[in-house]
Amino acid sequence: MLEGEENYLLDKARQEGMSAVEAEARRLGRSLPPPLDLASPVARRLRPMLEMYRLLTGFDEENPNAIFHHSVELYGPPCPKCHKPLRTVKAKFCAACGFGQAAMTSDPQPLVERKPALFE
Ligand SMILES: [Zn+2]
């Protein structure tokens, strides 16, 4: 089960690469195991996210989609502004930074439905 903070770290690894995974391993006082042997090019491109998932959960997930779907279902997509999870796909604004809050009264739909282009 992924916590919100872990979801944030996965997104950080996806954006910043292996340096984010190495920094988290140092923070946890752990050393990284030999890299996963990834067959698919998509998985290799998303290696930092898979290695972060492995560091946090101990599970050798080789399918990036499994991680994306799992975290978005549980916590919503990352906020377009601060990149923290929206917590639910039904969020009307980002609870962490307030993104989307100003437009809420004129359009009360969930942020993902109000501005779908931001989440592609
Ligand atoms: Zn935000």
Backbone and ligand atoms as CSV (ligand in chain L), in Angstrom:
chain,resi,resn,atom,element,x,y,z
A,1,MET,N,N,0.856,-1.210,0.000
A,1,MET,CA,C,0.000,0.000,0.000
A,1,MET,C,C,0.880,1.244,0.000
A,2,LEU,N,N,0.612,2.135,-0.918
A,2,LEU,CA,C,1.420,3.350,-1.014
A,2,LEU,C,C,0.814,4.485,-0.197
A,3,GLU,N,N,1.648,5.175,0.544
A,3,GLU,CA,C,1.212,6.371,1.264
A,3,GLU,C,C,1.373,7.578,0.347
A,4,GLY,N,N,0.731,8.693,0.699
A,4,GLY,CA,C,0.824,9.895,-0.130
A,4,GLY,C,C,2.253,10.361,-0.340
A,5,GLU,N,N,3.052,10.285,0.720
A,5,GLU,CA,C,4.447,10.708,0.626
A,5,GLU,C,C,5.222,9.806,-0.350
A,6,GLU,N,N,4.921,8.508,-0.337
A,6,GLU,CA,C,5.597,7.583,-1.252
A,6,GLU,C,C,5.217,7.888,-2.696
A,7,ASN,N,N,3.947,8.229,-2.891
A,7,ASN,CA,C,3.490,8.604,-4.219
A,7,ASN,C,C,4.244,9.845,-4.710
A,8,TYR,N,N,4.457,10.772,-3.808
A,8,TYR,CA,C,5.213,11.981,-4.133
A,8,TYR,C,C,6.655,11.622,-4.528
A,9,LEU,N,N,7.259,10.689,-3.803
A,9,LEU,CA,C,8.635,10.279,-4.105
A,9,LEU,C,C,8.722,9.566,-5.451
A,10,LEU,N,N,7.700,8.779,-5.795
A,10,LEU,CA,C,7.678,8.106,-7.102
A,10,LEU,C,C,7.635,9.134,-8.221
A,11,ASP,N,N,6.811,10.173,-8.030
A,11,ASP,CA,C,6.706,11.215,-9.036
A,11,ASP,C,C,8.018,11.992,-9.141
A,12,LYS,N,N,8.649,12.217,-8.014
A,12,LYS,CA,C,9.930,12.914,-7.984
A,12,LYS,C,C,11.006,12.106,-8.733
A,13,ALA,N,N,11.012,10.788,-8.526
A,13,ALA,CA,C,11.974,9.924,-9.215
A,13,ALA,C,C,11.739,9.966,-10.722
A,14,ARG,N,N,10.462,9.986,-11.118
A,14,ARG,CA,C,10.118,10.027,-12.539
A,14,ARG,C,C,10.634,11.326,-13.168
A,15,GLN,N,N,10.559,12.426,-12.421
A,15,GLN,CA,C,10.971,13.717,-12.963
A,15,GLN,C,C,12.476,13.964,-12.851
A,16,GLU,N,N,13.078,13.538,-11.752
A,16,GLU,CA,C,14.479,13.897,-11.491
A,16,GLU,C,C,15.457,12.775,-11.778
A,17,GLY,N,N,14.965,11.553,-11.941
A,17,GLY,CA,C,15.845,10.449,-12.291
A,17,GLY,C,C,16.462,9.764,-11.080
A,18,MET,N,N,17.528,8.982,-11.348
A,18,MET,CA,C,18.131,8.137,-10.319
A,18,MET,C,C,18.709,8.931,-9.150
A,19,SER,N,N,19.041,10.209,-9.366
A,19,SER,CA,C,19.587,10.991,-8.247
A,19,SER,C,C,18.568,11.083,-7.109
A,20,ALA,N,N,17.272,11.146,-7.443
A,20,ALA,CA,C,16.221,11.199,-6.412
A,20,ALA,C,C,16.147,9.873,-5.654
A,21,VAL,N,N,16.341,8.752,-6.370
A,21,VAL,CA,C,16.306,7.426,-5.738
A,21,VAL,C,C,17.512,7.268,-4.815
A,22,GLU,N,N,18.680,7.693,-5.309
A,22,GLU,CA,C,19.902,7.594,-4.500
A,22,GLU,C,C,19.800,8.458,-3.244
A,23,ALA,N,N,19.214,9.658,-3.382
A,23,ALA,CA,C,19.059,10.549,-2.224
A,23,ALA,C,C,18.128,9.918,-1.185
A,24,GLU,N,N,17.031,9.298,-1.629
A,24,GLU,CA,C,16.090,8.671,-0.702
A,24,GLU,C,C,16.730,7.460,-0.011
A,25,ALA,N,N,17.532,6.687,-0.764
A,25,ALA,CA,C,18.230,5.536,-0.181
A,25,ALA,C,C,19.190,6.007,0.923
A,26,ARG,N,N,19.909,7.101,0.654
A,26,ARG,CA,C,20.827,7.664,1.666
A,26,ARG,C,C,20.048,8.109,2.897
A,27,ARG,N,N,18.897,8.789,2.656
A,27,ARG,CA,C,18.078,9.280,3.764
A,27,ARG,C,C,17.598,8.117,4.639
A,28,LEU,N,N,17.286,6.985,3.993
A,28,LEU,CA,C,16.808,5.804,4.720
A,28,LEU,C,C,17.958,4.973,5.297
A,29,GLY,N,N,19.212,5.361,4.957
A,29,GLY,CA,C,20.373,4.612,5.420
A,29,GLY,C,C,20.486,3.237,4.771
A,30,ARG,N,N,20.031,3.135,3.517
A,30,ARG,CA,C,20.082,1.860,2.796
A,30,ARG,C,C,20.923,2.005,1.537
A,31,SER,N,N,21.439,0.869,1.049
A,31,SER,CA,C,22.141,0.913,-0.233
A,31,SER,C,C,21.240,0.293,-1.292
A,32,LEU,N,N,21.374,0.786,-2.510
A,32,LEU,CA,C,20.527,0.288,-3.602
A,32,LEU,C,C,21.026,-1.075,-4.067
A,33,PRO,N,N,20.108,-2.012,-4.322
A,33,PRO,CA,C,20.502,-3.316,-4.880
A,33,PRO,C,C,20.902,-3.146,-6.353
A,34,PRO,N,N,21.485,-4.179,-6.966
A,34,PRO,CA,C,21.792,-4.076,-8.409
A,34,PRO,C,C,20.514,-3.701,-9.168
A,35,PRO,N,N,20.635,-2.906,-10.259
A,35,PRO,CA,C,19.448,-2.437,-10.986
A,35,PRO,C,C,18.590,-3.602,-11.490
A,36,LEU,N,N,17.285,-3.355,-11.575
A,36,LEU,CA,C,16.356,-4.328,-12.157
A,36,LEU,C,C,16.754,-4.620,-13.600
A,37,ASP,N,N,16.564,-5.866,-14.014
A,37,ASP,CA,C,16.814,-6.250,-15.402
A,37,ASP,C,C,15.513,-6.039,-16.177
A,38,LEU,N,N,15.378,-4.865,-16.817
A,38,LEU,CA,C,14.113,-4.480,-17.443
A,38,LEU,C,C,14.132,-4.749,-18.940
A,39,ALA,N,N,13.134,-5.501,-19.418
A,39,ALA,CA,C,13.084,-5.892,-20.827
A,39,ALA,C,C,12.507,-4.793,-21.712
A,40,SER,N,N,11.436,-4.127,-21.260
A,40,SER,CA,C,10.754,-3.195,-22.162
A,40,SER,C,C,11.419,-1.822,-22.147
A,41,PRO,N,N,11.473,-1.172,-23.333
A,41,PRO,CA,C,12.065,0.173,-23.434
A,41,PRO,C,C,11.331,1.197,-22.562
A,42,VAL,N,N,10.007,1.075,-22.460
A,42,VAL,CA,C,9.234,1.999,-21.628
A,42,VAL,C,C,9.637,1.843,-20.165
A,43,ALA,N,N,9.772,0.594,-19.737
A,43,ALA,CA,C,10.179,0.337,-18.345
A,43,ALA,C,C,11.584,0.879,-18.096
A,44,ARG,N,N,12.474,0.722,-19.098
A,44,ARG,CA,C,13.853,1.226,-18.918
A,44,ARG,C,C,13.861,2.748,-18.814
A,45,ARG,N,N,13.000,3.402,-19.611
A,45,ARG,CA,C,12.925,4.862,-19.561
A,45,ARG,C,C,12.404,5.323,-18.190
A,46,LEU,N,N,11.515,4.522,-17.595
A,46,LEU,CA,C,10.935,4.877,-16.298
A,46,LEU,C,C,11.647,4.171,-15.142
A,47,ARG,N,N,12.866,3.711,-15.410
A,47,ARG,CA,C,13.626,2.982,-14.393
A,47,ARG,C,C,13.665,3.691,-13.020
A,48,PRO,N,N,13.933,5.031,-12.979
A,48,PRO,CA,C,14.009,5.669,-11.649
A,48,PRO,C,C,12.726,5.470,-10.829
A,49,MET,N,N,11.558,5.549,-11.484
A,49,MET,CA,C,10.304,5.354,-10.753
A,49,MET,C,C,10.197,3.908,-10.250
A,50,LEU,N,N,10.571,2.947,-11.111
A,50,LEU,CA,C,10.499,1.530,-10.707
A,50,LEU,C,C,11.486,1.230,-9.585
A,51,GLU,N,N,12.678,1.837,-9.660
A,51,GLU,CA,C,13.682,1.605,-8.607
A,51,GLU,C,C,13.240,2.263,-7.286
A,52,MET,N,N,12.557,3.426,-7.386
A,52,MET,CA,C,12.045,4.067,-6.169
A,52,MET,C,C,10.956,3.200,-5.551
A,53,TYR,N,N,10.069,2.675,-6.386
A,53,TYR,CA,C,9.000,1.792,-5.903
A,53,TYR,C,C,9.599,0.584,-5.177
A,54,ARG,N,N,10.660,0.044,-5.777
A,54,ARG,CA,C,11.345,-1.115,-5.204
A,54,ARG,C,C,11.985,-0.770,-3.868
A,55,LEU,N,N,12.604,0.424,-3.802
A,55,LEU,CA,C,13.226,0.878,-2.552
A,55,LEU,C,C,12.179,1.029,-1.444
A,56,LEU,N,N,11.005,1.564,-1.806
A,56,LEU,CA,C,9.975,1.862,-0.806
A,56,LEU,C,C,9.147,0.644,-0.411
A,57,THR,N,N,8.947,-0.281,-1.362
A,57,THR,CA,C,8.034,-1.406,-1.084
A,57,THR,C,C,8.739,-2.756,-1.008
A,58,GLY,N,N,9.962,-2.854,-1.569
A,58,GLY,CA,C,10.656,-4.136,-1.622
A,58,GLY,C,C,10.147,-5.037,-2.728
A,59,PHE,N,N,9.240,-4.505,-3.576
A,59,PHE,CA,C,8.652,-5.318,-4.628
A,59,PHE,C,C,9.250,-4.967,-5.982
A,60,ASP,N,N,9.686,-5.985,-6.749
A,60,ASP,CA,C,10.309,-5.769,-8.062
A,60,ASP,C,C,9.251,-5.613,-9.149
A,61,GLU,N,N,8.551,-4.493,-9.155
A,61,GLU,CA,C,7.546,-4.236,-10.192
A,61,GLU,C,C,8.259,-3.823,-11.474
A,62,GLU,N,N,7.956,-4.514,-12.588
A,62,GLU,CA,C,8.595,-4.179,-13.861
A,62,GLU,C,C,7.634,-3.498,-14.832
A,63,ASN,N,N,6.383,-3.331,-14.418
A,63,ASN,CA,C,5.385,-2.702,-15.282
A,63,ASN,C,C,5.006,-1.322,-14.733
A,64,PRO,N,N,5.515,-0.247,-15.388
A,64,PRO,CA,C,5.248,1.111,-14.891
A,64,PRO,C,C,3.756,1.411,-14.791
A,65,ASN,N,N,2.946,0.861,-15.723
A,65,ASN,CA,C,1.503,1.143,-15.695
A,65,ASN,C,C,0.849,0.669,-14.417
A,66,ALA,N,N,1.345,-0.431,-13.874
A,66,ALA,CA,C,0.777,-0.946,-12.620
A,66,ALA,C,C,0.945,0.086,-11.515
A,67,ILE,N,N,2.091,0.755,-11.506
A,67,ILE,CA,C,2.358,1.765,-10.475
A,67,ILE,C,C,1.525,3.020,-10.725
A,68,PHE,N,N,1.470,3.475,-11.999
A,68,PHE,CA,C,0.670,4.656,-12.331
A,68,PHE,C,C,-0.784,4.456,-11.923
A,69,HIS,N,N,-1.354,3.341,-12.361
A,69,HIS,CA,C,-2.775,3.117,-12.107
A,69,HIS,C,C,-3.056,3.005,-10.616
A,70,HIS,N,N,-2.195,2.287,-9.935
A,70,HIS,CA,C,-2.359,2.100,-8.499
A,70,HIS,C,C,-2.348,3.447,-7.772
A,71,SER,N,N,-1.363,4.288,-8.075
A,71,SER,CA,C,-1.232,5.531,-7.322
A,71,SER,C,C,-2.300,6.547,-7.712
A,72,VAL,N,N,-2.690,6.591,-9.002
A,72,VAL,CA,C,-3.715,7.557,-9.400
A,72,VAL,C,C,-5.075,7.167,-8.824
A,73,GLU,N,N,-5.380,5.864,-8.801
A,73,GLU,CA,C,-6.641,5.417,-8.210
A,73,GLU,C,C,-6.725,5.796,-6.740
A,74,LEU,N,N,-5.611,5.653,-6.047
A,74,LEU,CA,C,-5.625,5.903,-4.608
A,74,LEU,C,C,-5.508,7.377,-4.251
A,75,TYR,N,N,-4.680,8.104,-4.982
A,75,TYR,CA,C,-4.335,9.457,-4.536
A,75,TYR,C,C,-4.611,10.547,-5.551
A,76,GLY,N,N,-5.148,10.168,-6.710
A,76,GLY,CA,C,-5.361,11.157,-7.748
A,76,GLY,C,C,-4.051,11.462,-8.449
A,77,PRO,N,N,-4.130,12.188,-9.561
A,77,PRO,CA,C,-2.909,12.526,-10.299
A,77,PRO,C,C,-2.111,13.593,-9.549
A,78,PRO,N,N,-0.834,13.773,-9.912
A,78,PRO,CA,C,-0.067,14.849,-9.278
A,78,PRO,C,C,-0.624,16.218,-9.656
A,79,CYS,N,N,-0.576,17.160,-8.738
A,79,CYS,CA,C,-0.988,18.546,-8.996
A,79,CYS,C,C,-0.099,19.132,-10.090
A,80,PRO,N,N,-0.686,19.827,-11.101
A,80,PRO,CA,C,0.126,20.409,-12.173
A,80,PRO,C,C,1.094,21.473,-11.658
A,81,LYS,N,N,0.811,22.063,-10.507
A,81,LYS,CA,C,1.659,23.142,-9.999
A,81,LYS,C,C,2.725,22.630,-9.023
A,82,CYS,N,N,2.311,21.905,-7.966
A,82,CYS,CA,C,3.286,21.524,-6.937
A,82,CYS,C,C,3.680,20.042,-7.009
A,83,HIS,N,N,2.999,19.263,-7.860
A,83,HIS,CA,C,3.323,17.854,-8.119
A,83,HIS,C,C,3.019,16.914,-6.953
A,84,LYS,N,N,2.368,17.410,-5.914
A,84,LYS,CA,C,1.927,16.477,-4.870
A,84,LYS,C,C,0.613,15.843,-5.324
A,85,PRO,N,N,0.319,14.627,-4.853
A,85,PRO,CA,C,-0.926,13.987,-5.299
A,85,PRO,C,C,-2.156,14.792,-4.874
A,86,LEU,N,N,-3.171,14.840,-5.761
A,86,LEU,CA,C,-4.408,15.553,-5.422
A,86,LEU,C,C,-5.232,14.803,-4.383
A,87,ARG,N,N,-4.819,13.573,-4.053
A,87,ARG,CA,C,-5.443,12.718,-3.029
A,87,ARG,C,C,-6.635,11.929,-3.534
A,88,THR,N,N,-7.372,12.484,-4.498
A,88,THR,CA,C,-8.464,11.743,-5.129
A,88,THR,C,C,-8.693,12.325,-6.511
A,89,VAL,N,N,-9.184,11.482,-7.443
A,89,VAL,CA,C,-9.493,12.009,-8.782
A,89,VAL,C,C,-10.655,12.982,-8.740
A,90,LYS,N,N,-11.401,13.007,-7.625
A,90,LYS,CA,C,-12.552,13.920,-7.497
A,90,LYS,C,C,-12.186,15.249,-6.835
A,91,ALA,N,N,-10.888,15.465,-6.543
A,91,ALA,CA,C,-10.472,16.701,-5.871
A,91,ALA,C,C,-10.879,17.922,-6.690
A,92,LYS,N,N,-11.410,18.934,-6.004
A,92,LYS,CA,C,-11.809,20.163,-6.688
A,92,LYS,C,C,-10.657,21.167,-6.737
A,93,PHE,N,N,-9.679,20.963,-5.877
A,93,PHE,CA,C,-8.468,21.790,-5.903
A,93,PHE,C,C,-7.377,21.039,-5.153
A,94,CYS,N,N,-6.132,21.528,-5.270
A,94,CYS,CA,C,-5.010,20.885,-4.599
A,94,CYS,C,C,-4.974,21.324,-3.135
A,95,ALA,N,N,-5.055,20.367,-2.228
A,95,ALA,CA,C,-5.054,20.702,-0.802
A,95,ALA,C,C,-3.687,21.193,-0.345
A,96,ALA,N,N,-2.627,20.809,-1.051
A,96,ALA,CA,C,-1.273,21.187,-0.638
A,96,ALA,C,C,-0.963,22.645,-0.983
A,97,CYS,N,N,-1.293,23.080,-2.223
A,97,CYS,CA,C,-0.890,24.435,-2.642
A,97,CYS,C,C,-2.082,25.321,-3.009
A,98,GLY,N,N,-3.280,24.744,-3.053
A,98,GLY,CA,C,-4.455,25.557,-3.356
A,98,GLY,C,C,-4.740,25.733,-4.837
A,99,PHE,N,N,-3.926,25.079,-5.697
A,99,PHE,CA,C,-4.135,25.214,-7.142
A,99,PHE,C,C,-5.575,24.836,-7.500
A,100,GLY,N,N,-6.237,25.676,-8.298
A,100,GLY,CA,C,-7.596,25.392,-8.749
A,100,GLY,C,C,-8.669,25.929,-7.829
A,101,GLN,N,N,-8.285,26.427,-6.668
A,101,GLN,CA,C,-9.261,26.868,-5.676
A,101,GLN,C,C,-10.026,28.120,-6.141
A,102,ALA,N,N,-9.318,29.033,-6.790
A,102,ALA,CA,C,-9.915,30.308,-7.197
A,102,ALA,C,C,-11.103,30.104,-8.136
A,103,ALA,N,N,-10.997,29.100,-9.051
A,103,ALA,CA,C,-12.043,28.893,-10.054
A,103,ALA,C,C,-13.171,27.994,-9.543
A,104,MET,N,N,-13.062,27.533,-8.308
A,104,MET,CA,C,-13.982,26.516,-7.802
A,104,MET,C,C,-15.432,26.984,-7.734
A,105,THR,N,N,-15.649,28.240,-7.322
A,105,THR,CA,C,-17.023,28.704,-7.141
A,105,THR,C,C,-17.746,28.859,-8.476
A,106,SER,N,N,-17.024,29.275,-9.531
A,106,SER,CA,C,-17.683,29.427,-10.829
A,106,SER,C,C,-17.883,28.072,-11.514
A,107,ASP,N,N,-17.035,27.091,-11.204
A,107,ASP,CA,C,-17.151,25.764,-11.820
A,107,ASP,C,C,-16.804,24.700,-10.785
A,108,PRO,N,N,-17.824,24.106,-10.167
A,108,PRO,CA,C,-17.578,23.178,-9.051
A,108,PRO,C,C,-17.201,21.749,-9.450
A,109,GLN,N,N,-16.834,21.514,-10.712
A,109,GLN,CA,C,-16.434,20.163,-11.114
A,109,GLN,C,C,-15.064,19.808,-10.525
A,110,PRO,N,N,-14.769,18.510,-10.401
A,110,PRO,CA,C,-13.411,18.121,-9.993
A,110,PRO,C,C,-12.371,18.711,-10.945
A,111,LEU,N,N,-11.219,19.057,-10.393
A,111,LEU,CA,C,-10.141,19.693,-11.165
A,111,LEU,C,C,-9.764,18.908,-12.415
A,112,VAL,N,N,-9.710,17.574,-12.295
A,112,VAL,CA,C,-9.330,16.721,-13.427
A,112,VAL,C,C,-10.318,16.861,-14.585
A,113,GLU,N,N,-11.613,17.059,-14.258
A,113,GLU,CA,C,-12.624,17.211,-15.297
A,113,GLU,C,C,-12.682,18.643,-15.819
A,114,ARG,N,N,-12.358,19.615,-14.947
A,114,ARG,CA,C,-12.396,21.031,-15.307
A,114,ARG,C,C,-11.255,21.397,-16.250
A,115,LYS,N,N,-10.064,20.845,-15.986
A,115,LYS,CA,C,-8.884,21.182,-16.782
A,115,LYS,C,C,-8.138,19.910,-17.209
A,116,PRO,N,N,-8.782,19.067,-18.028
A,116,PRO,CA,C,-8.177,17.761,-18.373
A,116,PRO,C,C,-6.823,17.896,-19.078
A,117,ALA,N,N,-6.592,18.981,-19.812
A,117,ALA,CA,C,-5.331,19.136,-20.557
A,117,ALA,C,C,-4.128,19.172,-19.617
A,118,LEU,N,N,-4.331,19.626,-18.386
A,118,LEU,CA,C,-3.225,19.708,-17.431
A,118,LEU,C,C,-2.753,18.331,-16.956
A,119,PHE,N,N,-3.566,17.291,-17.183
A,119,PHE,CA,C,-3.258,15.986,-16.639
A,119,PHE,C,C,-2.859,14.969,-17.696
A,120,GLU,N,N,-2.603,15.456,-18.920
A,120,GLU,CA,C,-2.239,14.517,-20.000
A,120,GLU,C,C,-0.757,14.202,-19.963
L,1,ZN,ZN,ZN,-0.606,21.641,-5.664
